[in-house]
Amino acid sequence: METAPLTTAFDDIRPLNDSEVPQAINELIASDGLWNALRYIAPEATNREALTERMRACQTKAQFQSTIGYETVLDIARRTTFSLTLSGRSRLPKGNTPCTFISNHRDIVLDAAFLNVLLFDAGHGMTQIAIGDNLLIQPWIRLLVRLNNSFIVKRNVSARQLLDNSRTLSAYIRHTLRETHESLWIAQREGRAKDSNDHTQTSVLKMLCMAGPTDNLMANLMELNIVPIAISYEYDPCDYLKAREFQLKRDNPGYTKTERDDLLSMETGIMGNKGRVHFAIGSPLNDTLRTLDPAMPRNELFAAVATAIDRDIYAHYRFYPGNHVAYDLLHRTLRFRMNYDLRDKARFEAYLQSRIDRIDLPGKDEAYLRTKLLEMYANPLKNHWDTKSE
C-alpha cells in the first residue's frame, strides 16, 4: 500500500514539517502569550532580544528541540528538582532503533519533556510526544507543541469520531516508526492517574494495533517495539489539586474540569517543587510477548500485555521516604518503618498538612483529603510489593 504523504494524511495531528518551522517561529515570536509564559516559567533566562535571535536561527524541529526546548526544560529541572536521573540505559534499543515508550503519567507537561532531556543526554535522541488537544488551550501553545515535535490526540469527540481518530492516530504512529524512524512517547492511559494507581488501559493498546500491517495481533504488537518506562516523583506539585478534584467529584458527581483548571495544573506542575525525579527504562516488551500464547482470545491477549507493562513499571519505580511513610500511615502499620526515621515522618506529615492547607473548598473534608494524598504516595509502593508477592 502506498504511504500517503505526511503533509496531507495527518495534517491535523502531526508535528510541523521542517519547511514550516521558520514561519511558526515568527508567529511564536509575535505572540504575547509565549513571552508572558516565559516570564513566569523562566524569568532569569528570558532576554527577549537574545532569545528571538536564537529562535530564528533554528531551521528545523530538531534544532529547536535540542536547543531552545532542551535548555528551557533543563532550566526548569535545575530550579524545581533536587535531581533528575535516568536508569536502564543498557535496555534502550540498540542502534537508535525506533520504539514506542509507554509510561505511567504524573505531570501533564514534564513527563515527556524530562524524558526527552534524559534521552538526549544518553545519546538516544528525542522522541515525538503524544499530547491531548484539551491542553492546547491557546493558539500559541498548539504551535509550540507542534514545533517541539508533538503529535495531537483528539479528546472529547463522539463515538464515531473517536473510532476514526483512533485509526488515524494508529496509522500516524506506525508511519512514524516505519517511515521517519523516530521513537514516540505515549502515556499508558488517557490522562493522569490522579491517585497514582497506575494501570495500562487496553484501549491504548487496541488503538496502537488498529493500523497494524497484518491480522496477526502479536506481530502487530511486536512491530511497535514497546519499551515501558517508570516515572517516580518524590513530590507531585499538583497533589493538592488532584485531592481537591477528588472531593469535588465526590460531592458533585457531575463535576467537570475547566480549561482554567488544566492551565493551573500545567503551571503548577512546571513551577512546583518535585524533589528527586527518576525515570527508569524498563525491559523491551517483545521479550515478554514471545512468552505469551498468540492463540489466546484477542481481549485476553490485550489484558495480558497491559498487565506485563504494568508489572514492568511497578518493578522499576524508585521510592523515597514519603512513599514509605504514606503507606504506613494509610494502612496503620509499621511495615516500612526501617525505610525512614522519625525526622522523615515528621517532615512528610508537615508536607501533607501544608498541601491540605492550600486547598480552598466549601465543606472542606480534611480527613478525606489527607487520605487521598496518602493514597497518591502509597499506591506505587503497594503495587510494587503486591506484584512482587504474586
N, C-alpha and C positions, 0 to 999 in steps of 0.2 A: 504493500500500500504506500502511495506517495505521501510523504510528510508535508502537511500544509505549512506554508510559510509562517514563521512565528509571528510576524507583524500582523497577520490577518486572523489566524486561528485563535489566538489567545490575547487579542488586544486589550480586553477589559480586565485581565487579571495579571498579565506578565509584568516583570520589571521593565524599565526603559531599555530600549536599544541604545548602543553606544552613539549612534548617529543623532539621538535625541538629547544627549547629555548637555551640550552647550546651551541649548535653548532652555532646558529645565533649570540649569544653574542660574541663568539670567533671571528667570521667573522667581526662583527662590530668593535671590539677592534683592529683588524688588518687593519681597513680601515682608511687611511689618511683623507678621506673626512669627516668622523664623527668628528675627532679631529679638523680639520680646522673649521668646522661649530661651534663646541662648543666654540672654542677660540673666535669666532666672537659673538656668542649669549650670552655666559655666561663666560666671561674671568676670573672673580674673583672666579667662582665656579669650574673651571676646573683644578683640580690636577690629572693629568693623572694616576698616580700610584694608588691613593686612589680610584678614580672613577672606574678604571679597577677592583680593588678588590671588590667593591660594586656591580658592574655589574655581576661579576662571581658568586656572592652569590645568584643571582636571578635564581631560578629553574623553575619558571612559568611565564606566561604572567602577571598574576595578581600581582605577586611580583614586576616585572619590572615596571608595570604601576603605582602601588601605591607607589613606592619609587623613582626610577630614573625619571620616566616620571612626576609624581606628583611634585617632588621638582624642576625639571627644569622649568615646566610651572609656578609654584608659584614664582620662582625667576624672570622669565620674567615679571609676573604681578607686582611684587614689584618694578621693575626698570622702567616699561613703562606705568603704570597706576596710577592714583590718588587713585582709589578704584575699587574693583571687587566685585560685590554684586549679591545676588540671592533673589528673592521674589517668593511667591507662593508655598512654601514647603508643605503647607497643601493640595495642589492639586496633589502632587505626588501620584502615585498609592500605595495603602496600601500593606504592607507585601512584598515590593520589587517585586510586580507583573511586569513582563517584559512588556515594552511598546515601541512604536516607536515614538521617539521625532522628530518632524518636525519643523524647524526654518527658519526664514529669514537668509540670508547669507551675511556677511560683510567681514570676513577675511578668507583667504584660509586655514590657519593652526589653528588659535587660537579660532575660534568659537567653534569647538568641544573640543579643548584642555581645554579652560577655563570652558566650561560646565562640563567636567569630574571632574575637580578640585572642582567645586562648588557642584556637586552631591556627590562626595566622602565626602566632609566636612559635607554635610547634612545627611550622613548615607545611601544614596540610593544605592551606588555602581556605578562604572563607566560603560559607555556604549561602545558597539562596534561602530566604526566610519566609515561612507562611505567616500571614497576618490577617486577622479578621477585618472586614470592611467596616464593622461597627466602631472600630477605633480610629478610622480615618475621618475625624470629626471636622477638619478644616482642609481646604484645598491644598495648602502648602504641606500639610502632613502627608497626604496622599502622594504628592510629588516627591517629597523627601524619601519616603519608604521605597518607592519605585526606583529612585536614583540609588538607593542603598541596597539594591538587588533583592527586594522583597516581592513576592507574588501574593495576590489577594484572594482570600477565602470569603465568599459571599455568605452572609448570615441573614436571618430574619426574612426568608423568602417562602413562597408557597411550596407545597409538597412536590408539585410538578417541576417548579423551578429548581428546587433542591436536587432532584434527580438529574436534571440537565446540567446544573452547575457542577455536581459531583463528577459527572462523566468528563466534563471539560477540564476540571481540576486534575483528575486522574490522568488524562491524556497529557496535560501540561507537565506533570511530574515525570511521566515516562519519557516525554520528549527531552526534558532537561537532563535526565540521567543518560539517555542514549545518544542524543544529538549534540548537546553542548557540553556534556561530560562534566557537569557540575553537581556537587553534593547539595542536599537540601536538609533543612530542619523543619520538623513539624511537631507540635505537641501531641501527646498521647490521647488527648481528649479535647472536646470543644470547650474552651475557656479554662480558667484555673480551677484546680481542686481546692476550694477555699478552706476545707478542713484538713488539707494535706493528706487525705486518704487517696493515694494515687492509684488509679486503675485505668488501663488502656481500654478505650471504647472500641468494640468490634466494628462499629460504624466507620471509624477512621480506617481500619484495615480493609474493610469492604470497599471504601472509596478508592484506596490505593490500588486495589486489584481490578477495578472496573474497566480499565483500559489495558489490561494485560494482553500479551500477544497470542496466548493460546487458551484452550479450555482447561488446561492443567493448572489448577489453583496453586499447587505447591511450586511449580515452575514460575508462575507469576509473582509469587511472594519472594522467591529467591532472587529474581531479577532486580528487585528493589534494593538488595544489599542493605538490609535494615541493621542499624547499629544503635542499641539503646544507650541512653545517657542518663545518669542520676545527678540531679542538681540539689545541692544542700546549702541553704542559707542559715547562718547562725541566728539572725534576726530577720523577720519579714516586716519591712516598713509599713506594709498595708494590713498587718494582722488586725489592728483595731478597726479598720474599715470593713474587713471581712466579718469580724464579730458583730459589728453594727448591722451589717446586711442580714446576718443570720437572725437577729432579733426582729428586724423589720419584716422579714418573711414569715417568721413565726407569728407575729402579731397581726400581720396583714398578708394572707396567702396570695393576694393579687398584686403584691408589690413588685414593681419592675424598676430597674436602674434607669437613670437618665444619662444623656451624653455628658453632663457635668460630672456625674459620678465616675464615669470611665476616665474623664480627663483628670479628675482628682486622684484616681488610682494610679494613673501613669505618672503624674507629677510626684506623688508621694513615694512610689516605687523607685523612681530615679534618684530623688534627693535624700531619702531617708537612710539612716544608719543600718547597715546589713551585717556588721561584724565580719566574721570569716565566711567566705563563699567558696564552695568547692564543686567542680564538675568532674565526674568520673566517667570515662569512656567504658562502656560495657563490652561484652563479648559479641562479635558478629552473630546475628540471629541465624544465619544459614547453617551454622554448626548444629544448632538445636533443631532446625527444620528437618535436617536429614534424619533425625531420630523419630520423627512423627510418622504415623501411618497416613500416606496420601489418600488412602481409600476411605478414610472416615468421613461422615457426612459434613457437608460444607460448613454449617453453623458450628458444629463441634470443632472443626479444624480452626476456624477463626477464634473460637473461645480458647483453644489450646495455645494458639500463637499469642493472643493477648496475655494469657497467664504467663507464658515464657518471658515476654517483655517485662511484665510486672516483676517477676522473680529476679530478673537481672538488675532492674533498677533498685529494688529493695536491697539486693546484696551489695550494691555499691554506694549506698548512702554514706555520708560522713556525719557523725554525731558529735554534738557539743554538750557541755554541761546542762544547758537549758532543756535539751531533749530528755535527758535522764531525770532531771528534777520534775519536768512536766509529767512524765509517765508516772512517777511515784506519787505525785500529788493527785493526779487524776484518778489513779486506781487505789489510792490509800495503801500503799505498800512501800517496802524498802528494797525492792528487787534490785535497783541500780544504785544503791547507796554508796558502793565503792567507786562509782564513777564521778562523784562530786563531793565537795566538802561543804561545811556549813556556810562559808562565805559565798560559794556558788549558789547555794539555795536561797540565801537572803537576797543576793543580787538579782536572781531571777524573779523572786516573788515581788521585789520592788519594781522590777521592769513590768511585770504583769499589771500591777496596780497603776503604774504610770500610763499604760495603754488604756486601761479601763477609764481612767480619769479624762482621757482625750475624747471619749465617746459622748456625744450630746444627743440624747434621745428622750422623748416623752415616755414616762413609765419605764425608765432605765432599770433593767434587771441585772444587777451587778453579778449575782451568783451565776446566772445563765451565761453572761458574757465571759466570766472567768473560765467557766467550763469549756466554752467554745475556743478560747485562746489556748487553754491547756491541750485540747484535742489537736490543734494545729501543730503543736510542737511534739506531742506524744505519738501521733499516728505513724509517722515514718519509722520510729523505733519499734512500735508494736508490729507493723507489717514486716519489718526486717526479722524480728525474732519469731513471729508466728510462722513465717516461711522457713526459717532455719530449723524449726522444730518438727516440720512435716516429714 
